[in-house]
């Protein structure tokens, strides 16, 4: 099994991102409908902002973690025959998916956010540095791979077909 590099990760992120936009739009529509039932409203308030961000992050986590815990593949990963597995080659559980999800957020933005907070002018250059780490890591691991002790691997299509053929014969 081969560890997956930077460019395939980005293609999968774009593919999954398109689906995630649709899921987020439906989820936000439901949230907006629920919040509109309150006469005092939550628009523009700190409480409303916290509710919205927490809700949308929750939807995003459930989306990814469900795929990771049920078959180890998001839809974008299926196109490339990629799997997310732990160190033993098993699919992730919910806790490990949570660590991976939080680590992925940090991989995208933690350093950039710190630099922005410190007032460093070109903070935006650090966006995605945790993902970019896979370019120089010997095993092509990003920060969140290392944090969650999980890996994206590519399984050859012939190995998958052989396994399916063996199941059909028994």
Residue, then its C-alpha position, 0 to 999 in steps of 0.5 A: x500500500x502506498x501513502x498518498x501525496x499532496x496533489x491527490x489529497x488536494x484533488x480529493x479535497x476539492x471533490x469532497x468540498x463540492x459535496x460538502x458545499x451542498x450538505x452545508x447549504x442544506x444544513x444552514x437552511x435548516x439552522x436558519x429556519x430554526x433560528x428564525x422561530x425565535x422572536x429575539x433573533x440571533x443575527x449579529x449576536x455573539x451567541x448566534x455566531x457561536x451557534x452557527x459556527x459550532x453547528x456548521x463544524x458539527x455537520x462537517x465533522x459528521x460528514x467526514x467522520x461517518x465516511x471514515x468510520x464506515x468503509x474508510x472512504x469519502x466519495x472523493x477517495x472512492x474515485x482514486x481507490x484511496x482508504x483512510x486506515x489506522x496503524x493496524x490497517x483498520x478503519x478509524x473509530x469516532x474518537x480517532x476521527x475526531x482527532x483527525x478532523x481537529x488536526x486537519x483544521x489545524x493543518x489548514x489554519x493554525x499557523x496562519x491564525x497565529x501569525x495573523x494574531x501576532x500581526x505578521x503581514x503575510x500570514x496567509x502564506x501559512x494557510x495549508x502548511x500542515x497539508x503541504x508538509x506531506x510534500x517533504x515528509x518521507x512517508x508523505x504524511x501531513x500533520x493531521x495524519x501524524x496527530x491521529x496516527x492514521x494514513x491515506x493509502x492507495x490500494x491497487x484496483x487489482x487487489x480490490x478485484x481479487x478480493x471481490x472475486x475471492x468473496x464471490x467464489x466462497 
